Amino acid sequence: MATTLVPQIADVVINIQEIIPVPNVGYGNLLIMTEQAATGYTAPTGAIASVTGGNYKEYTSLDEVATDYDESSAPYAKAKGYFDQTEHGNYLMIVSYPTGKASDTLADFFWNGWYFAVLDKFDANTATELTNMFETNAGKFLLLQVEDYTTLATLGSQNYTIGLQHPANEPLDAGLVGAVASLTVGSQTWKFKNVAGITPQQYNNTQFTAMKKAHVIVYFTTTGSSVGETSEGFTLSGEYIDNLHGEIWVKVEMRNRIQARLQDPKSGKVSYDKVGIDTLEQIVRDVLNDAWNNGIILTGADGKGAYDTDFSTREQQSQTDILARAYNGGTFSYTRSGAIHNVTINGSVMN
């Protein structure tokens, strides 16, 4: 098994330390993991090969998926669940892996343009292997759909694994990604979501309470309603998906925008002085301001975004860093906006 940490090839690194309480292309794209047949497997035309013998391919429509996977196949069913949603992303990817090589194969494509992954068929060993990988890299989400939520108990508390209980013949996992993930990051909670083509299930109070306690999402109808909705919006740790998706957005946007500035020939180099350091800080503040506008960051009592930055001067950097052209003096912080998931209103009646 490969190491679970997959290093990025990048000149800019953004680290976020969680403090308690303290354009959107690609953030909702889906990846489907499918195990190769033991014998007679042929890679799809145009697929990118992995060193494991597995492969990766991108698809922009269900018709394209149908050229490689029969309509009765599990990958096709997941792809259909995704593309059936009106808000699905621009494309999805399918990774095919040899038995026992799920994480080894995915390591070759982990930082490609997707942020949510599903298994076409649940397998406990593969789920454990991938969960460790996603938790270590803390930049993407794995959705695991099972028919019995207790199957997920052995995985423990995981920030980047989302557990769902639903019959296997309906792709709640892929459908949920298609319904929510490509909307503006920070604007949505993953609770209350209607997923096209998915049948609401019925649970008694004991079952529902137990699944919520286990941080597993189900698709059901609330009392007095006929519209299906997701019961919650959290991962197996109990952390909310929109909080973590927002953090990923902030990290990726900062990295990409700073990288673009470093590479911009028209603007020239970022000088190691007040002008250059101010340039970096302004980019960070611009991202945080966008995050506030998108709903990732709390609006404070003063009506402004609850975020801050602190970039130390050139004189405060070590001579070693200056000579190496490495600036390590920037920090930022923000308070999550959160969301209202339950409402209680008290009234009074007069005779």
C-alpha positions as CSV (number, residue, x, y, z in Angstrom):
1,M,0.0,0.0,0.0
2,A,1.3,3.4,-0.9
3,T,1.8,6.2,1.6
4,T,-1.4,7.9,2.4
5,L,0.1,11.4,2.2
6,V,0.2,12.7,-1.4
7,P,2.5,15.7,-1.8
8,Q,1.4,18.5,-4.1
9,I,3.7,19.9,-6.8
10,A,3.4,23.6,-5.9
11,D,5.4,26.7,-5.0
12,V,2.7,28.0,-2.6
13,V,1.5,26.2,0.5
14,I,-1.5,27.3,2.6
15,N,-1.8,25.9,6.1
16,I,-4.9,26.3,8.3
17,Q,-5.0,25.5,11.9
18,E,-8.5,25.1,13.3
19,I,-9.3,27.2,16.3
20,I,-12.5,26.6,18.2
21,P,-14.5,28.7,18.5
22,V,-12.6,30.8,16.4
23,P,-15.8,31.6,-9.4
24,N,-16.5,28.2,-8.4
25,V,-15.2,25.9,-11.1
26,G,-14.2,22.4,-10.0
27,Y,-15.2,22.4,-6.4
28,G,-18.1,20.1,-7.0
29,N,-16.6,17.7,-9.5
30,L,-17.1,14.0,-8.7
31,L,-14.7,11.0,-8.9
32,I,-16.0,7.5,-9.1
33,M,-13.8,4.6,-7.9
34,T,-14.4,1.2,-9.6
35,E,-12.5,-2.0,-9.2
36,Q,-11.2,-3.7,-12.3
37,A,-12.3,-7.1,-13.4
38,A,-9.8,-9.8,-12.4
39,T,-9.2,-10.9,-16.0
40,G,-9.9,-9.5,-19.4
41,Y,-9.9,-5.8,-18.4
42,T,-9.4,-3.3,-21.1
43,A,-8.7,0.4,-20.2
44,P,-11.1,2.9,-21.8
45,T,-9.8,4.7,-24.9
46,G,-8.1,8.0,-23.9
47,A,-7.6,6.9,-20.2
48,I,-4.4,8.0,-18.4
49,A,-2.6,5.0,-17.0
50,S,-1.4,4.6,-13.4
51,V,1.8,2.8,-12.4
52,T,-0.5,0.2,-10.7
53,G,-2.2,-0.8,-14.0
54,G,-5.2,1.2,-13.1
55,N,-6.4,4.3,-15.0
56,Y,-8.2,7.7,-15.0
57,K,-10.5,9.3,-17.4
58,E,-12.7,12.4,-17.4
59,Y,-16.3,12.7,-18.7
60,T,-18.5,15.7,-19.4
61,S,-21.8,13.9,-19.9
62,L,-23.6,10.7,-19.2
63,D,-23.5,9.8,-22.9
64,E,-19.7,9.9,-22.7
65,V,-19.8,7.5,-19.7
66,A,-22.0,5.1,-21.7
67,T,-19.2,4.7,-24.3
68,D,-17.1,3.0,-21.7
69,Y,-19.5,1.6,-19.2
70,D,-22.7,-0.4,-19.9
71,E,-26.0,1.2,-18.6
72,S,-26.4,-1.8,-16.2
73,S,-23.0,-1.2,-14.6
74,A,-22.3,0.3,-11.2
75,P,-20.1,3.2,-12.5
76,Y,-22.9,4.2,-14.9
77,A,-25.5,4.2,-12.1
78,K,-23.3,6.5,-10.0
79,A,-22.6,8.8,-13.0
80,K,-26.3,9.0,-13.8
81,G,-27.1,9.9,-10.2
82,Y,-24.7,12.8,-10.5
83,F,-25.7,14.1,-14.0
84,D,-29.4,13.8,-13.1
85,Q,-29.0,16.8,-10.8
86,T,-29.5,20.2,-12.3
87,E,-26.6,21.7,-10.4
88,H,-24.0,19.1,-11.2
89,G,-20.4,20.1,-12.0
90,N,-18.8,20.4,-15.4
91,Y,-17.5,16.9,-15.4
92,L,-16.8,13.7,-13.5
93,M,-13.9,11.3,-13.4
94,I,-13.6,7.6,-13.1
95,V,-10.6,5.8,-11.6
96,S,-10.4,2.1,-12.3
97,Y,-8.1,0.2,-9.9
98,P,-6.8,-3.4,-9.6
99,T,-7.8,-5.3,-6.5
100,G,-6.0,-4.0,-3.4
101,K,-4.6,-1.0,-5.3
102,A,-7.2,1.6,-4.6
103,S,-5.1,4.2,-2.8
104,D,-2.0,3.3,-4.8
105,T,-3.9,4.1,-8.0
106,L,-5.7,7.2,-6.6
107,A,-2.3,8.6,-5.5
108,D,-1.5,9.2,-9.2
109,F,-4.6,11.4,-9.6
110,F,-5.4,12.7,-6.1
111,W,-4.8,16.3,-6.9
112,N,-6.6,16.4,-10.2
113,G,-9.7,18.6,-10.5
114,W,-12.2,16.8,-8.3
115,Y,-13.2,17.3,-4.7
116,F,-15.6,14.4,-3.9
117,A,-15.2,10.7,-4.4
118,V,-17.5,7.7,-4.2
119,L,-17.1,4.0,-4.5
120,D,-19.3,2.4,-7.2
121,K,-19.8,-0.5,-4.8
122,F,-19.0,-0.4,-1.1
123,D,-16.1,-2.6,0.1
124,A,-15.0,-2.4,3.7
125,N,-11.3,-2.9,3.1
126,T,-11.2,-0.4,0.3
127,A,-13.2,2.1,2.4
128,T,-10.7,1.8,5.3
129,E,-7.8,2.2,3.0
130,L,-9.2,5.3,1.3
131,T,-10.5,6.9,4.5
132,N,-7.0,6.9,5.9
133,M,-5.8,8.6,2.7
134,F,-8.4,11.3,2.6
135,E,-7.9,12.1,6.3
136,T,-4.2,12.4,5.9
137,N,-4.4,14.7,2.9
138,A,-7.3,16.8,4.3
139,G,-8.2,18.4,1.0
140,K,-11.0,16.3,-0.5
141,F,-14.0,14.2,0.6
142,L,-14.9,10.5,0.4
143,L,-18.6,9.5,0.5
144,L,-19.4,6.0,1.6
145,Q,-23.0,4.8,1.0
146,V,-24.0,1.6,2.9
147,E,-27.3,-0.2,3.6
148,D,-26.5,-0.5,7.3
149,Y,-24.9,2.4,9.0
150,T,-23.2,0.2,11.6
151,T,-20.9,-1.0,8.8
152,L,-19.1,2.4,9.1
153,A,-18.5,2.2,12.9
154,T,-15.1,0.7,12.5
155,L,-13.9,3.7,10.5
156,G,-14.1,5.9,13.6
157,S,-14.3,9.7,13.7
158,Q,-13.2,11.1,10.3
159,N,-13.4,14.7,9.1
160,Y,-13.1,14.0,5.4
161,T,-15.3,10.9,5.1
162,I,-19.1,11.3,4.7
163,G,-21.3,8.3,5.7
164,L,-24.7,7.7,4.2
165,Q,-27.3,5.0,4.8
166,H,-29.5,4.2,1.8
167,P,-30.4,1.2,-0.4
168,A,-27.6,0.3,-2.8
169,N,-29.8,0.5,-5.9
170,E,-30.0,4.3,-5.6
171,P,-26.9,6.6,-5.8
172,L,-27.6,8.9,-3.0
173,D,-23.9,9.6,-2.6
174,A,-23.3,10.7,-6.2
175,G,-26.6,12.5,-6.4
176,L,-26.0,14.5,-3.3
177,V,-22.6,15.7,-4.7
178,G,-24.4,16.7,-8.0
179,A,-27.1,18.5,-6.1
180,V,-25.0,20.6,-3.8
181,A,-21.2,20.6,-4.3
182,S,-21.1,22.9,-7.4
183,L,-23.1,25.7,-5.9
184,T,-21.1,28.6,-4.5
185,V,-18.9,27.2,-1.7
186,G,-20.1,28.6,1.6
187,S,-23.6,29.4,0.4
188,Q,-25.1,26.0,1.2
189,T,-25.5,23.6,4.1
190,W,-25.7,19.9,3.1
191,K,-28.8,19.4,5.3
192,F,-32.4,19.9,3.8
193,K,-31.2,19.0,0.3
194,N,-33.5,17.3,-2.2
195,V,-31.8,14.8,-4.5
196,A,-33.5,14.0,-7.8
197,G,-34.2,10.4,-8.4
198,I,-33.7,9.3,-4.8
199,T,-36.6,7.7,-2.8
200,P,-37.1,9.0,0.8
201,Q,-36.8,6.3,3.4
202,Q,-38.9,5.8,6.6
203,Y,-37.3,5.4,10.0
204,N,-38.6,5.3,13.5
205,N,-37.4,7.7,16.2
206,T,-35.0,5.2,17.7
207,Q,-33.3,4.4,14.3
208,F,-33.2,8.1,13.3
209,T,-31.6,9.1,16.6
210,A,-29.0,6.4,16.4
211,M,-28.0,7.3,12.9
212,K,-27.7,11.0,13.8
213,K,-25.6,10.0,16.8
214,A,-23.3,8.0,14.5
215,H,-23.0,11.1,12.2
216,V,-24.5,9.2,9.3
217,I,-26.8,11.0,6.7
218,V,-30.1,9.5,5.5
219,Y,-32.6,10.7,3.0
220,F,-36.1,11.0,4.5
221,T,-39.2,13.2,4.8
222,T,-39.9,15.3,7.8
223,T,-43.3,15.2,9.6
224,G,-46.0,16.7,7.5
225,S,-43.8,17.0,4.3
226,S,-43.8,14.8,1.2
227,V,-40.5,16.3,-0.1
228,G,-37.3,14.2,0.4
229,E,-34.3,15.8,2.1
230,T,-31.0,14.9,3.6
231,S,-31.1,14.5,7.4
232,E,-27.9,16.3,8.1
233,G,-24.8,17.8,6.6
234,F,-21.9,16.4,8.5
235,T,-19.0,14.0,8.1
236,L,-18.3,11.0,10.3
237,S,-16.6,13.2,12.9
238,G,-19.7,15.4,13.3
239,E,-17.9,18.3,11.6
240,Y,-20.1,20.1,9.0
241,I,-19.3,19.6,5.4
242,D,-19.8,23.3,4.5
243,N,-17.2,24.3,7.1
244,L,-14.5,22.0,5.7
245,H,-15.5,22.6,2.1
246,G,-15.1,26.3,2.8
247,E,-11.6,25.8,4.3
248,I,-10.6,23.9,1.2
249,W,-11.9,26.7,-1.0
250,V,-9.9,29.3,1.0
251,K,-6.7,27.2,0.8
252,V,-7.0,26.5,-2.9
253,E,-8.0,30.0,-3.9
254,M,-5.1,31.5,-1.9
255,R,-2.6,29.1,-3.4
256,N,-3.9,29.6,-7.0
257,R,-4.1,33.4,-6.8
258,I,-0.6,33.8,-5.2
259,Q,0.8,31.3,-7.7
260,A,-0.7,33.3,-10.6
261,R,0.8,36.5,-9.3
262,L,4.2,34.9,-9.0
263,Q,4.0,33.7,-12.6
264,D,2.6,37.0,-14.0
265,P,5.2,38.4,-16.4
266,K,3.4,41.7,-16.8
267,S,3.5,42.5,-13.1
268,G,7.0,41.3,-12.7
269,K,8.6,39.7,-9.6
270,V,7.2,40.0,-6.1
271,S,10.0,42.0,-4.4
272,Y,11.2,41.0,-1.0
273,D,10.2,44.3,0.6
274,K,7.2,46.2,1.9
275,V,5.7,46.4,-1.6
276,G,6.0,42.7,-2.3
277,I,4.8,41.6,1.2
278,D,1.9,44.0,0.9
279,T,1.0,42.5,-2.4
280,L,0.8,39.0,-0.9
281,E,-1.2,40.2,2.1
282,Q,-3.7,42.0,-0.2
283,I,-4.2,38.8,-2.2
284,V,-4.9,36.9,1.0
285,R,-7.3,39.6,2.2
286,D,-9.1,39.5,-1.2
287,V,-9.7,35.8,-0.9
288,L,-11.0,36.2,2.7
289,N,-13.3,39.0,1.5
290,D,-14.7,36.7,-1.2
291,A,-15.0,33.9,1.3
292,W,-17.1,36.3,3.5
293,N,-19.3,37.3,0.6
294,N,-19.8,33.6,-0.3
295,G,-20.9,32.8,3.3
296,I,-17.8,30.9,4.5
297,I,-16.9,33.6,7.0
298,L,-19.1,35.1,9.7
299,T,-20.4,38.6,9.5
300,G,-19.5,40.3,12.7
301,A,-21.5,42.7,14.8
302,D,-19.9,45.6,12.9
303,G,-21.3,44.2,9.6
304,K,-17.9,43.3,8.3
305,G,-16.2,39.9,7.7
306,A,-14.8,38.3,10.8
307,Y,-11.3,37.7,9.5
308,D,-7.8,39.2,10.0
309,T,-4.3,39.0,8.6
310,D,-0.8,39.6,9.9
311,F,2.2,39.8,7.6
312,S,5.5,40.6,9.2
313,T,8.1,42.9,7.6
314,R,11.3,42.0,5.7
315,E,13.3,43.1,8.8
316,Q,11.4,40.5,10.9
317,Q,12.5,37.6,8.6
318,S,15.6,35.5,9.2
319,Q,18.6,36.2,7.0
320,T,18.5,32.5,5.9
321,D,14.9,33.0,4.6
322,I,15.8,36.2,2.8
323,L,18.8,34.6,1.1
324,A,16.7,31.6,0.1
325,R,13.9,34.0,-1.1
326,A,11.4,32.2,1.2
327,Y,8.8,34.4,2.9
328,N,7.2,32.6,5.9
329,G,5.8,35.6,7.8
330,G,2.1,35.7,6.8
331,T,-0.8,34.5,8.9
332,F,-4.6,34.8,8.7
333,S,-7.6,33.8,10.8
334,Y,-11.3,33.8,10.3
335,T,-14.5,32.8,12.1
336,R,-16.8,30.3,10.4
337,S,-20.3,31.6,9.5
338,G,-22.1,28.3,10.4
339,A,-25.7,27.7,9.6
340,I,-29.1,27.2,11.3
341,H,-30.2,23.6,11.2
342,N,-32.9,23.6,13.9
343,V,-35.4,26.2,14.9
344,T,-37.4,26.5,18.1
345,I,-39.9,29.4,18.4
346,N,-41.8,29.9,21.6
347,G,-45.2,31.5,21.5
348,S,-48.0,32.4,23.9
349,V,-51.8,32.2,23.6
350,M,-54.2,34.5,25.5
351,N,-57.7,33.6,26.5
